[in-house]
Amino acid sequence: MHSLQYKWGSRLPWKNFKSVGNMAAKRNFIRASSMRFPKIFVLVLFLFPALVGANQDADFLVARDAFRMGDVAKLDRMAARLKHSPLEPYLAYYQLRMRLETASATEVQEFLARPDDSPVINHMRAEWLRLLGKRQQWEEFAAQYPRLVSGEVDLTCYALRSRQRLQEEQVLHEARNLWLTSSAELPESCAPLFDAAIAGGIINATDIWLRLRLALEAGNLTLAKQLSERLPAKRALSSSELNSAANDQVRYLANAKLDNASEAQRTVALFALQRLAKQSPQLAFLQWEKNAAYFTADEHHYFYGWLAYEAARKRDSRALEWYKAAGEASLTGPQLAWRARAALLTQNWHEVWASINAMTPQQQREGVWRYWKARALKARGSLPEANALFAELSSEHNFYGQLSAEEIGITPAATMPASYQPSTATINAMLAQPTVQRTLALYRMDLRTDAAKEWVWAARKLDDQQLLVAAEIARRNGMYDHAINTADRTVQIHDFSLRYLAPYREALQGYIRKNELEEAWVYGLIRQESRFVYQAKSPVGATGLMQIMPATARWIARQLGMKSYRKALVNQLDTHFKLGTYYMKTVLSSLDNSPVLASAAYNAGPSRARKWRGESALEGAIYAENIPFDETRNYVKKVMSNTMYYSQLFGQPPRSLKQRLGVITAKNAVNQQATPDER
């Protein structure tokens, strides 16, 4: 044993054989070793690639830390050792980035011209463009900018400025479009454009006012105050009044003197009313009734548009009445969406149809509105037109595609075409690509963010078959989230076993059976929660495959009598599944055994899931559509859609999505069993 350790240790000469230039020496050494130490040679031959990979990983992590610490000498040493590694582009990026301010244009251009297909090259291009923009070196900027993939807003403004001297008026009109579409502060690089557009009258006082209103609607007081400073004095808003309106709407409105009020004063009052409507449409309406006489007809319509929107989000039965009072007001996309949802609650199919028709063509093309428009047409007796929309949607592999297929009698099995199976040679060819090797190395080092960027970058140009090859490679390497996301991108050729991976089945099934849960629903939920990323952690602290919150985990542990439970145990796979499946069973049992309500509860809490019920029984799809939180609304739809696919993959008896969604009973039928979010 000691002899083997000695021969395996630091004196072995292959430490000098890492570079391609020493490959001949390496081959000679291995040949000689195989004759002198045959048993050791077999072990060495088997472990050698792993050892080299481990050494490269360690060297890369040292280089990465050196870059972060600004240690040029150490970075250069590591870069020399990794010169022939697939990760070399990162080292070259680190080296150049550390001295970008002083690097010559030639050096940067040489790096940007490299044949490596890696996001770090695009990232360097963005950094270089940002520097060129600050220096106002527009000729070089214009040469590089077309090669940039998906730049940020600050670079968009620099790009406009690079054209400004040649296309002044056109550029300033483009700047105006940018100005009118943002309710957030725009980067400093945009300021000269806006100043020039304002000075030239291309952005006028009305445009400033429109953007100010956008800022107020978004609650961005900082931007609203900045914009107010650009208005003539008589139109400027009072900063102190804005603060008062933001802090206490009822007190502000009670003290506001609105008789003979200026436009600016009325705007602040409307801001207070809109903000109050978010909390309570009823309170806002009472305040409005006291002051309505002081506002213009257009302001009446504007206020009712927002009141109706907030009322619809809270399932207030007056929402449609208030939408009607909004008259010819120009409603936003979200306002029109909630007008349609309010109509769905009462199954007022004419109003559903009218609300969708009032949307922009782009919004109407969204799957959700094509489906509900088809339902409205069907309810109104226009069956051929409805079926045409259902048929178009049925080819889409999502919640609305599944529901549409059922409407025209297409079986679930028919929506899952046969899978494409890549050959071993095809997989090996893709594995040999440096970009795939980089991703696998970064993932192996737990540099998940860099690995994800590299993977997405590599996948952006792949066709369907190549995407499925990449997804299979990701699956084999435990990169389940990448496998799912990549397989999800195919358009014509699919592999649903990759889209709907089912790892950990052996570990999970015992807990699923014990809690009498449907395996397809459990997997549908986990897929949506974490994409099977074991290390997943949400911004609010939920952890693991089933994204369990610490407080919820403690509550479940008490219910299960786990006296020795401690926080770290939630990350152990068996404990995690034990806690997660018990919680799923708890919320399911407390909510009429409805997977729709239970999915909503899992994401947003059981009390909210109950609160979102209707005054009367609701079709499951209508309940889901009227969930006020965008995240939870989309979550529930995706979990239920996932469940359908897993059910088919697991060979479960056929059951339609509409049956699974069921009917959600009215509020007065709620089972009030206590659950964690109420403790």
C-alpha positions as CSV (number, residue, x, y, z in Angstrom):
1,M,0.0,0.0,0.0
2,H,2.8,2.4,0.9
3,S,4.6,1.5,-2.3
4,L,1.5,2.2,-4.4
5,Q,1.0,5.5,-2.6
6,Y,4.6,6.5,-3.4
7,K,4.3,5.7,-7.1
8,W,0.9,7.5,-7.2
9,G,2.3,10.7,-5.5
10,S,3.9,13.9,-6.5
11,R,7.0,12.3,-8.0
12,L,5.2,10.8,-11.0
13,P,6.4,12.7,-14.0
14,W,3.1,13.3,-15.8
15,K,2.6,16.6,-14.1
16,N,4.8,17.9,-16.9
17,F,2.6,16.4,-19.6
18,K,-0.5,18.7,-19.5
19,S,0.0,20.6,-22.7
20,V,-0.6,19.4,-26.2
21,G,3.0,20.0,-27.0
22,N,4.0,17.2,-24.6
23,M,1.6,14.6,-25.9
24,A,4.4,12.5,-27.4
25,A,6.3,12.4,-24.1
26,K,3.1,11.5,-22.4
27,R,2.5,8.6,-24.8
28,N,6.0,7.3,-24.3
29,F,5.6,7.4,-20.6
30,I,2.3,5.6,-20.6
31,R,3.8,2.9,-22.9
32,A,6.7,2.3,-20.7
33,S,4.6,2.3,-17.5
34,S,2.2,-0.3,-19.0
35,M,5.1,-2.7,-19.3
36,R,6.7,-2.1,-15.9
37,F,3.6,-1.8,-13.8
38,P,0.7,-3.4,-15.6
39,K,-1.8,-3.4,-12.8
40,I,-1.0,0.2,-11.8
41,F,-1.2,1.2,-15.5
42,V,-4.8,0.0,-15.8
43,L,-5.8,2.1,-12.9
44,V,-3.8,5.1,-14.2
45,L,-5.3,4.8,-17.6
46,F,-8.8,4.7,-16.1
47,L,-8.3,7.6,-13.8
48,F,-6.0,9.8,-15.8
49,P,-8.7,11.9,-17.6
50,A,-10.5,12.5,-14.3
51,L,-7.3,13.6,-12.6
52,V,-6.5,16.0,-15.4
53,G,-10.1,17.3,-15.3
54,A,-9.9,17.8,-11.5
55,N,-6.6,19.6,-11.8
56,Q,-8.0,21.9,-14.5
57,D,-11.0,22.6,-12.4
58,A,-8.8,23.5,-9.4
59,D,-6.6,25.7,-11.6
60,F,-9.7,27.5,-13.1
61,L,-11.2,28.2,-9.7
62,V,-7.9,29.7,-8.6
63,A,-7.8,31.8,-11.8
64,R,-11.4,33.0,-11.2
65,D,-10.5,34.1,-7.7
66,A,-7.4,35.8,-8.9
67,F,-9.5,37.8,-11.4
68,R,-11.9,38.8,-8.6
69,M,-9.1,39.9,-6.4
70,G,-7.2,41.7,-9.1
71,D,-4.2,39.4,-8.8
72,V,-2.7,39.7,-12.3
73,A,0.4,37.6,-11.7
74,K,-1.5,34.6,-10.3
75,L,-4.1,34.9,-13.1
76,D,-1.4,34.9,-15.7
77,R,0.2,31.7,-14.2
78,M,-3.1,29.9,-14.2
79,A,-3.9,31.1,-17.7
80,A,-0.6,29.5,-18.9
81,R,-1.5,26.2,-17.3
82,L,-5.0,26.2,-18.9
83,K,-3.9,27.4,-22.3
84,H,-5.3,24.3,-24.1
85,S,-8.4,23.8,-21.8
86,P,-11.9,24.4,-23.2
87,L,-12.1,27.0,-20.5
88,E,-9.3,29.1,-22.0
89,P,-11.7,31.8,-23.4
90,Y,-12.7,32.6,-19.9
91,L,-9.1,33.0,-18.9
92,A,-8.4,35.3,-21.9
93,Y,-11.5,37.3,-21.0
94,Y,-10.4,37.7,-17.4
95,Q,-6.9,38.8,-18.5
96,L,-8.2,41.4,-21.0
97,R,-11.1,42.6,-18.7
98,M,-8.6,43.5,-16.0
99,R,-6.8,46.0,-18.3
100,L,-9.6,46.9,-20.7
101,E,-9.3,50.6,-19.9
102,T,-5.7,50.6,-21.1
103,A,-5.9,47.9,-23.8
104,S,-5.4,48.9,-27.4
105,A,-8.2,48.7,-29.9
106,T,-6.2,46.0,-31.8
107,E,-6.0,43.8,-28.7
108,V,-9.7,44.0,-28.1
109,Q,-10.6,43.4,-31.7
110,E,-8.4,40.3,-31.8
111,F,-10.2,38.9,-28.8
112,L,-13.6,39.7,-30.3
113,A,-12.6,38.1,-33.6
114,R,-11.8,34.7,-31.9
115,P,-13.5,31.7,-33.3
116,D,-14.6,30.5,-29.9
117,D,-18.4,30.4,-29.6
118,S,-18.8,31.5,-26.0
119,P,-20.9,34.1,-24.3
120,V,-17.8,35.7,-22.7
121,I,-16.9,37.1,-26.1
122,N,-20.3,38.7,-26.5
123,H,-20.0,40.0,-22.9
124,M,-16.6,41.5,-23.7
125,R,-18.1,43.1,-26.8
126,A,-20.8,44.7,-24.6
127,E,-18.1,46.0,-22.2
128,W,-16.0,47.4,-25.0
129,L,-19.0,49.1,-26.6
130,R,-19.9,50.6,-23.3
131,L,-16.3,52.0,-23.0
132,L,-16.4,53.2,-26.6
133,G,-19.7,54.9,-25.9
134,K,-18.4,56.7,-22.9
135,R,-15.4,57.9,-25.0
136,Q,-17.7,58.8,-27.8
137,Q,-15.6,56.8,-30.3
138,W,-18.6,56.4,-32.6
139,E,-16.9,55.0,-35.7
140,E,-15.5,52.0,-33.8
141,F,-18.8,51.7,-31.9
142,A,-20.8,51.5,-35.1
143,A,-18.4,48.8,-36.5
144,Q,-18.9,46.5,-33.4
145,Y,-22.5,47.1,-32.4
146,P,-24.2,45.1,-35.2
147,R,-22.2,42.0,-33.9
148,L,-23.6,42.3,-30.4
149,V,-26.3,39.8,-29.4
150,S,-29.1,41.2,-27.2
151,G,-27.6,44.4,-25.7
152,E,-29.0,46.4,-22.8
153,V,-30.8,49.7,-22.9
154,D,-27.7,51.8,-22.2
155,L,-26.1,50.3,-25.3
156,T,-29.2,51.0,-27.3
157,C,-28.9,54.7,-26.5
158,Y,-25.2,54.7,-27.3
159,A,-26.1,53.1,-30.7
160,L,-28.6,55.8,-31.4
161,R,-26.0,58.4,-30.5
162,S,-23.5,56.8,-32.8
163,R,-26.0,57.5,-35.7
164,Q,-27.1,60.9,-34.4
165,R,-24.6,63.0,-36.5
166,L,-25.8,61.3,-39.7
167,Q,-29.5,60.8,-39.0
168,E,-30.4,63.5,-36.4
169,E,-34.2,63.7,-36.8
170,Q,-34.8,59.9,-37.3
171,V,-32.6,59.1,-34.2
172,L,-34.5,61.6,-32.1
173,H,-37.8,60.2,-33.1
174,E,-36.5,56.7,-32.1
175,A,-35.4,58.2,-28.8
176,R,-39.0,59.5,-28.3
177,N,-40.4,56.0,-28.8
178,L,-38.0,54.7,-26.2
179,W,-39.0,57.6,-23.9
180,L,-42.7,56.8,-24.1
181,T,-42.4,53.1,-23.4
182,S,-40.6,53.2,-20.1
183,S,-42.0,53.8,-16.6
184,A,-38.5,53.3,-15.1
185,E,-35.4,55.5,-15.0
186,L,-33.4,55.1,-18.2
187,P,-29.6,54.9,-18.2
188,E,-27.4,58.0,-18.2
189,S,-26.3,57.2,-21.7
190,C,-29.8,58.1,-22.9
191,A,-29.9,61.6,-21.3
192,P,-28.2,63.5,-24.2
193,L,-30.7,62.0,-26.7
194,F,-33.7,63.0,-24.6
195,D,-32.2,66.5,-24.0
196,A,-31.7,67.0,-27.7
197,A,-35.2,65.7,-28.5
198,I,-36.8,68.0,-25.9
199,A,-34.8,70.9,-27.1
200,G,-35.9,70.2,-30.7
201,G,-39.5,69.8,-29.8
202,I,-39.6,66.2,-30.8
203,I,-40.4,65.2,-27.2
204,N,-42.9,67.9,-26.2
205,A,-44.7,68.7,-22.9
206,T,-47.5,66.3,-23.7
207,D,-44.9,63.4,-24.1
208,I,-43.3,64.4,-20.8
209,W,-46.8,64.4,-19.2
210,L,-47.6,60.9,-20.6
211,R,-44.4,59.4,-19.3
212,L,-44.9,61.1,-15.9
213,R,-48.3,59.4,-15.8
214,L,-46.7,56.0,-16.6
215,A,-44.3,56.6,-13.8
216,L,-47.1,57.3,-11.3
217,E,-49.1,54.3,-12.5
218,A,-46.0,52.2,-11.7
219,G,-45.5,53.9,-8.4
220,N,-42.1,55.3,-9.4
221,L,-42.2,58.6,-7.5
222,T,-38.5,59.3,-8.1
223,L,-38.9,59.3,-11.9
224,A,-42.2,61.3,-11.6
225,K,-40.5,64.0,-9.7
226,Q,-37.6,64.1,-12.2
227,L,-40.0,64.4,-15.1
228,S,-42.0,67.1,-13.3
229,E,-38.9,69.3,-13.3
230,R,-38.9,69.2,-17.1
231,L,-42.5,70.7,-17.3
232,P,-43.4,74.3,-17.3
233,A,-43.9,75.6,-13.8
234,K,-47.7,75.8,-14.0
235,R,-47.9,72.1,-15.0
236,A,-45.3,70.8,-12.5
237,L,-46.3,68.5,-9.6
238,S,-45.7,69.4,-6.0
239,S,-43.1,67.1,-4.6
240,S,-44.5,67.4,-1.1
241,E,-48.0,66.7,-2.2
242,L,-46.8,63.6,-4.1
243,N,-45.2,62.4,-0.9
244,S,-48.3,63.0,1.1
245,A,-50.5,61.2,-1.5
246,A,-48.1,58.2,-1.5
247,N,-47.9,57.9,2.3
248,D,-51.6,58.3,3.3
249,Q,-54.1,58.5,0.6
250,V,-57.2,58.9,2.8
251,R,-55.7,61.8,4.8
252,Y,-54.4,63.4,1.6
253,L,-57.7,63.3,-0.2
254,A,-59.6,64.5,2.9
255,N,-57.4,67.6,3.1
256,A,-57.0,68.2,-0.6
257,K,-58.6,71.4,-1.9
258,L,-59.8,70.3,-5.4
259,D,-62.3,73.0,-6.2
260,N,-60.6,75.1,-9.0
261,A,-57.7,72.7,-8.8
262,S,-55.0,72.8,-11.5
263,E,-54.2,69.8,-13.8
264,A,-51.2,69.1,-11.7
265,Q,-53.2,69.0,-8.4
266,R,-55.8,66.7,-10.0
267,T,-53.1,64.4,-11.3
268,V,-51.7,64.0,-7.7
269,A,-55.3,63.3,-6.5
270,L,-55.8,60.7,-9.2
271,F,-52.5,59.1,-8.2
272,A,-53.8,58.9,-4.6
273,L,-57.1,57.4,-5.7
274,Q,-55.4,54.8,-7.9
275,R,-53.0,53.9,-5.1
276,L,-56.0,53.6,-2.7
277,A,-57.8,51.4,-5.2
278,K,-55.0,48.9,-5.0
279,Q,-55.8,48.5,-1.3
280,S,-59.6,48.8,-1.4
281,P,-61.7,49.6,-4.5
282,Q,-64.6,50.4,-2.1
283,L,-62.6,53.0,-0.2
284,A,-61.3,54.5,-3.5
285,F,-64.9,54.7,-4.8
286,L,-66.2,56.4,-1.7
287,Q,-63.4,59.0,-1.9
288,W,-64.1,59.4,-5.6
289,E,-67.8,60.1,-5.0
290,K,-66.9,63.0,-2.7
291,N,-64.6,64.6,-5.3
292,A,-65.8,63.5,-8.7
293,A,-67.3,66.8,-9.6
294,Y,-63.8,68.4,-9.6
295,F,-62.5,66.3,-12.5
296,T,-62.8,66.4,-16.2
297,A,-64.7,63.9,-18.3
298,D,-61.4,62.3,-19.5
299,E,-60.2,62.1,-15.9
300,H,-63.5,60.4,-15.0
301,H,-62.9,57.7,-17.6
302,Y,-59.2,57.4,-16.6
303,F,-60.1,56.8,-12.9
304,Y,-62.8,54.3,-13.7
305,G,-60.4,52.3,-15.9
306,W,-58.0,51.9,-12.9
307,L,-60.8,51.3,-10.4
308,A,-62.3,48.6,-12.5
309,Y,-58.9,47.0,-13.0
310,E,-58.2,46.8,-9.3
311,A,-61.7,45.7,-8.6
312,A,-61.4,42.8,-11.1
313,R,-58.2,41.7,-9.5
314,K,-60.1,41.5,-6.2
315,R,-63.1,39.7,-7.8
316,D,-65.3,42.7,-6.9
317,S,-68.7,42.2,-8.6
318,R,-68.8,45.9,-9.6
319,A,-65.7,45.6,-11.9
320,L,-67.7,45.3,-15.2
321,E,-69.9,48.2,-14.2
322,W,-66.9,50.3,-13.6
323,Y,-65.3,49.2,-16.8
324,K,-68.4,50.4,-18.5
325,A,-68.1,53.8,-16.7
326,A,-64.6,54.1,-18.2
327,G,-66.2,54.7,-21.5
328,E,-63.8,55.3,-24.4
329,A,-60.7,55.5,-22.2
330,S,-57.7,54.0,-23.7
331,L,-57.2,50.9,-21.5
332,T,-53.8,49.3,-21.1
333,G,-53.1,45.6,-21.9
334,P,-53.4,44.5,-18.2
335,Q,-56.6,46.5,-17.8
336,L,-58.2,44.8,-20.9
337,A,-57.0,41.4,-19.7
338,W,-58.7,41.9,-16.3
339,R,-61.8,43.1,-18.1
340,A,-62.0,39.8,-19.9
341,R,-61.3,37.9,-16.6
342,A,-64.0,39.8,-14.8
343,A,-66.4,38.8,-17.6
344,L,-65.3,35.1,-17.2
345,L,-66.3,35.1,-13.6
346,T,-69.9,35.7,-14.5
347,Q,-69.6,33.8,-17.8
348,N,-70.7,36.9,-19.7
349,W,-69.4,35.5,-22.9
350,H,-70.4,38.6,-25.0
351,E,-68.2,40.8,-22.7
352,V,-65.4,38.2,-22.9
353,W,-65.5,38.4,-26.7
354,A,-65.7,42.3,-26.7
355,S,-62.9,42.6,-24.2
356,I,-60.6,40.4,-26.3
357,N,-61.5,42.2,-29.5
358,A,-60.5,45.5,-27.9
359,M,-57.0,44.3,-27.3
360,T,-54.1,45.0,-29.6
361,P,-53.5,42.4,-32.3
362,Q,-50.3,41.3,-30.5
363,Q,-52.2,40.7,-27.2
364,Q,-55.0,38.9,-29.0
365,R,-52.4,36.4,-30.4
366,E,-51.5,35.2,-26.9
367,G,-52.7,31.7,-26.4
368,V,-54.8,32.6,-23.4
369,W,-56.9,35.1,-25.3
370,R,-57.2,32.9,-28.4
371,Y,-58.6,30.1,-26.2
372,W,-61.1,32.3,-24.3
373,K,-62.1,34.0,-27.5
374,A,-62.9,30.5,-29.0
375,R,-64.8,29.6,-25.9
376,A,-66.8,32.9,-26.2
377,L,-67.5,32.2,-29.8
378,K,-68.7,28.7,-29.0
379,A,-71.0,30.0,-26.3
380,R,-72.4,32.6,-28.7
381,G,-73.1,29.9,-31.3
382,S,-70.2,30.6,-33.7
383,L,-69.0,27.0,-33.7
384,P,-67.0,26.9,-37.0
385,E,-65.1,30.1,-36.1
386,A,-64.5,28.7,-32.5
387,N,-63.3,25.3,-33.8
388,A,-60.8,27.0,-36.2
389,L,-59.2,28.7,-33.2
390,F,-59.3,25.5,-31.2
391,A,-57.6,23.6,-34.0
392,E,-54.9,26.2,-34.4
393,L,-54.2,26.1,-30.6
394,S,-54.3,22.3,-30.3
395,S,-50.9,21.9,-31.9
396,E,-49.3,23.9,-29.1
397,H,-47.9,21.8,-26.2
398,N,-49.2,23.8,-23.3
399,F,-52.2,24.4,-21.0
400,Y,-54.3,26.1,-23.7
401,G,-53.2,23.7,-26.4
402,Q,-54.4,20.8,-24.2
403,L,-57.7,22.4,-23.4
404,S,-58.2,23.3,-27.1
405,A,-57.5,19.7,-28.3
406,E,-60.1,18.4,-25.8
407,E,-62.7,20.9,-27.2
408,I,-62.4,19.3,-30.7
409,G,-62.0,15.7,-29.5
410,I,-58.3,15.2,-30.0
411,T,-57.1,12.6,-27.4
412,P,-54.2,13.4,-25.1
413,A,-52.0,10.6,-26.6
414,A,-52.3,12.2,-30.0
415,T,-50.7,15.4,-28.7
416,M,-47.5,13.6,-27.9
417,P,-45.7,12.5,-31.1
418,A,-43.0,9.8,-31.1
419,S,-39.7,10.8,-29.7
420,Y,-36.5,11.4,-31.7
421,Q,-33.7,9.1,-30.5
422,P,-30.2,10.5,-31.2
423,S,-27.4,8.0,-32.1
424,T,-24.3,7.4,-29.9
425,A,-22.2,9.0,-32.7
426,T,-24.3,12.1,-32.8
427,I,-24.1,12.5,-29.0
428,N,-20.3,11.9,-29.0
429,A,-19.9,14.5,-31.8
430,M,-21.7,17.1,-29.7
431,L,-19.8,16.1,-26.6
432,A,-16.5,16.9,-28.4
433,Q,-17.6,20.5,-29.0
434,P,-15.6,23.0,-26.7
435,T,-18.8,24.9,-25.8
436,V,-20.4,21.7,-24.4
437,Q,-17.1,20.8,-22.6
438,R,-17.1,24.3,-21.1
439,T,-20.6,23.9,-19.9
440,L,-20.0,20.5,-18.3
441,A,-16.8,21.8,-16.6
442,L,-18.5,24.9,-15.2
443,Y,-21.5,22.8,-14.0
444,R,-19.0,20.3,-12.4
445,M,-17.4,23.2,-10.5
446,D,-20.9,24.3,-9.3
447,L,-20.6,27.5,-11.3
448,R,-24.2,27.2,-12.3
449,T,-24.8,30.7,-13.5
450,D,-21.8,30.6,-15.9
451,A,-22.8,27.1,-17.0
452,A,-26.4,28.2,-17.7
453,K,-25.1,31.2,-19.8
454,E,-22.8,29.0,-21.7
455,W,-25.5,26.4,-22.4
456,V,-28.1,28.9,-23.5
457,W,-25.5,30.5,-25.8
458,A,-24.6,27.1,-27.3
459,A,-28.2,26.2,-27.8
460,R,-29.4,29.4,-29.5
461,K,-28.4,28.2,-33.0
462,L,-29.4,24.5,-32.8
463,D,-32.1,22.9,-34.8
464,D,-34.7,20.5,-33.2
465,Q,-32.6,17.4,-33.5
466,Q,-29.5,19.1,-32.2
467,L,-31.5,20.5,-29.3
468,L,-32.6,17.0,-28.4
469,V,-29.0,15.8,-28.5
470,A,-28.0,18.6,-26.2
471,A,-30.9,17.8,-23.9
472,E,-29.9,14.2,-23.7
473,I,-26.3,15.2,-22.8
474,A,-27.6,17.4,-20.1
475,R,-29.8,14.6,-18.7
476,R,-26.9,12.2,-18.6
477,N,-24.8,14.7,-16.7
478,G,-27.5,15.4,-14.1
479,M,-28.2,18.9,-15.6
480,Y,-32.0,18.3,-15.4
481,D,-33.0,21.9,-15.7
482,H,-30.9,22.4,-18.8
483,A,-32.3,19.1,-20.3
484,I,-35.9,20.2,-19.7
485,N,-35.4,23.8,-20.9
486,T,-33.5,22.7,-24.0
487,A,-36.0,20.0,-25.0
488,D,-38.8,22.5,-24.4
489,R,-37.4,24.7,-27.3
490,T,-38.1,22.2,-30.1
491,V,-40.7,23.2,-32.7
492,Q,-41.4,20.2,-34.9
493,I,-39.4,17.3,-33.5
494,H,-39.9,16.5,-29.8
495,D,-39.0,14.2,-27.0
496,F,-41.5,14.4,-24.2
497,S,-39.5,12.1,-21.9
498,L,-36.8,14.8,-21.9
499,R,-39.3,17.7,-21.6
500,Y,-40.8,15.9,-18.6
501,L,-37.9,14.2,-16.9
502,A,-38.8,12.0,-13.9
503,P,-35.6,11.6,-11.8
504,Y,-35.7,10.3,-8.2
505,R,-38.8,8.0,-8.8
506,E,-37.5,5.2,-6.6
507,A,-36.8,7.6,-3.7
508,L,-40.2,9.4,-4.1
509,Q,-42.6,6.6,-4.7
510,G,-42.8,5.3,-1.2
511,Y,-43.7,8.8,0.1
512,I,-46.2,9.3,-2.7
513,R,-48.0,6.0,-1.9
514,K,-48.0,6.7,1.9
515,N,-49.7,10.1,1.3
516,E,-52.0,8.7,-1.4
517,L,-50.9,11.3,-3.9
518,E,-51.0,11.1,-7.7
519,E,-47.5,10.7,-8.9
520,A,-48.1,12.7,-12.1
521,W,-49.3,15.7,-10.0
522,V,-46.3,15.5,-7.6
523,Y,-43.9,15.4,-10.6
524,G,-45.8,18.2,-12.3
525,L,-45.4,20.4,-9.3
526,I,-41.7,19.6,-8.7
527,R,-40.9,20.3,-12.4
528,Q,-42.4,23.7,-12.0
529,E,-40.8,24.4,-8.6
530,S,-37.2,23.5,-9.3
531,R,-36.8,21.7,-12.6
532,F,-35.3,19.0,-10.4
533,V,-32.3,21.1,-9.3
534,Y,-31.3,19.7,-6.0
535,Q,-29.5,22.9,-4.9
536,A,-32.4,25.2,-5.9
537,K,-33.0,28.1,-3.5
538,S,-35.5,30.9,-4.0
539,P,-35.0,34.5,-3.2
540,V,-37.4,34.2,-0.2
541,G,-35.6,31.1,1.2
542,A,-37.4,28.1,-0.1
543,T,-35.0,25.2,-0.8
544,G,-34.6,22.0,-2.6
545,L,-36.5,20.1,-5.3
546,M,-39.9,20.8,-3.7
547,Q,-38.9,24.4,-2.6
548,I,-39.9,24.1,1.1
549,M,-39.9,27.2,3.2
550,P,-38.0,26.9,6.5
551,A,-41.1,27.8,8.6
552,T,-43.2,25.3,6.7
553,A,-40.6,22.6,7.1
554,R,-40.6,23.2,10.9
555,W,-44.4,23.0,11.0
556,I,-44.5,19.8,9.0
557,A,-41.8,18.3,11.2
558,R,-43.9,19.0,14.3
559,Q,-46.9,17.4,12.6
560,L,-44.9,14.3,11.9
561,G,-43.4,14.2,15.4
562,M,-39.8,14.6,14.2
563,K,-38.4,15.7,17.5
564,S,-34.8,15.7,16.3
565,Y,-35.6,17.9,13.2
566,R,-33.1,20.6,12.4
567,K,-32.9,23.0,9.5
568,A,-30.1,21.2,7.7
569,L,-32.2,18.0,7.4
570,V,-34.5,19.6,4.8
571,N,-31.7,19.3,2.3
572,Q,-31.4,15.5,2.8
573,L,-33.3,13.9,0.0
574,D,-35.4,11.4,2.0
575,T,-36.3,14.1,4.6
576,H,-37.1,16.6,1.9
577,F,-39.5,14.2,0.1
578,K,-41.0,13.2,3.4
579,L,-41.8,16.8,4.3
580,G,-42.8,17.9,0.8
581,T,-45.2,15.1,0.1
582,Y,-46.8,15.4,3.5
583,Y,-47.4,19.1,2.9
584,M,-48.8,18.4,-0.6
585,K,-51.3,15.9,1.0
586,T,-52.1,18.5,3.8
587,V,-53.1,21.3,1.4
588,L,-54.8,18.9,-1.0
589,S,-57.0,17.4,1.9
590,S,-57.8,20.9,3.2
591,L,-58.9,22.1,-0.2
592,D,-61.5,19.6,-1.3
593,N,-58.9,17.3,-2.8
594,S,-58.7,19.8,-5.7
595,P,-55.2,19.8,-7.3
596,V,-55.9,23.3,-8.8
597,L,-56.6,24.8,-5.3
598,A,-53.7,22.8,-3.8
599,S,-51.3,24.0,-6.5
600,A,-52.3,27.6,-5.9
601,A,-51.9,27.0,-2.1
602,Y,-48.4,25.4,-2.6
603,N,-47.3,28.6,-4.4
604,A,-49.1,31.4,-2.6
605,G,-50.5,29.8,0.6
606,P,-53.7,28.0,1.5
607,S,-55.5,31.1,2.8
608,R,-55.1,32.9,-0.5
609,A,-56.2,29.8,-2.5
610,R,-59.4,29.9,-0.4
611,K,-59.8,33.6,-0.7
612,W,-59.7,33.4,-4.5
613,R,-62.8,31.2,-4.8
614,G,-65.8,32.8,-6.4
615,E,-69.2,33.7,-4.9
616,S,-70.5,30.7,-6.8
617,A,-69.0,27.5,-8.1
618,L,-66.4,28.1,-10.9
619,E,-65.0,26.0,-13.7
620,G,-61.4,25.1,-12.7
621,A,-59.9,26.9,-15.7
622,I,-61.9,30.1,-14.9
623,Y,-60.7,30.0,-11.3
624,A,-57.1,29.6,-12.5
625,E,-57.5,32.5,-14.9
626,N,-58.7,34.8,-12.2
627,I,-55.8,34.3,-9.8
628,P,-54.6,37.8,-9.2
629,F,-50.9,37.0,-8.8
630,D,-49.2,36.6,-12.2
631,E,-46.7,34.1,-10.9
632,T,-49.3,31.9,-9.2
633,R,-51.7,32.1,-12.1
634,N,-49.0,30.9,-14.5
635,Y,-47.7,28.4,-12.0
636,V,-51.1,26.6,-11.5
637,K,-51.7,26.4,-15.3
638,K,-48.2,24.9,-15.8
639,V,-48.5,22.4,-12.9
640,M,-51.8,21.1,-14.3
641,S,-50.4,21.0,-17.8
642,N,-47.3,19.1,-16.6
643,T,-49.5,16.7,-14.7
644,M,-51.2,15.7,-17.9
645,Y,-47.9,14.9,-19.7
646,Y,-46.6,13.0,-16.7
647,S,-49.8,11.0,-16.5
648,Q,-49.3,9.9,-20.1
649,L,-45.6,9.1,-19.7
650,F,-46.3,7.1,-16.5
651,G,-49.0,5.1,-18.3
652,Q,-51.9,6.2,-16.0
653,P,-55.5,5.8,-17.2
654,P,-56.6,8.6,-19.6
655,R,-58.2,11.6,-18.0
656,S,-58.9,15.0,-19.6
657,L,-57.4,18.2,-18.3
658,K,-60.9,19.7,-18.0
659,Q,-61.7,16.8,-15.6
660,R,-58.6,17.4,-13.6
661,L,-59.4,21.1,-13.3
662,G,-62.8,20.2,-12.1
663,V,-65.3,22.7,-10.5
664,I,-64.1,24.9,-7.7
665,T,-66.8,25.2,-5.0
666,A,-67.9,28.6,-3.7
667,K,-66.3,30.5,-0.8
668,N,-69.0,29.4,1.6
669,A,-68.1,25.8,1.1
670,V,-64.5,26.2,2.3
671,N,-62.9,23.6,4.6
672,Q,-61.2,25.8,7.2
673,Q,-58.6,23.2,8.3
674,A,-55.5,25.0,9.5
675,T,-52.4,25.0,7.4
676,P,-48.9,26.6,7.8
677,D,-49.5,30.0,6.4
678,E,-52.2,30.6,9.0
679,R,-50.0,29.8,12.0
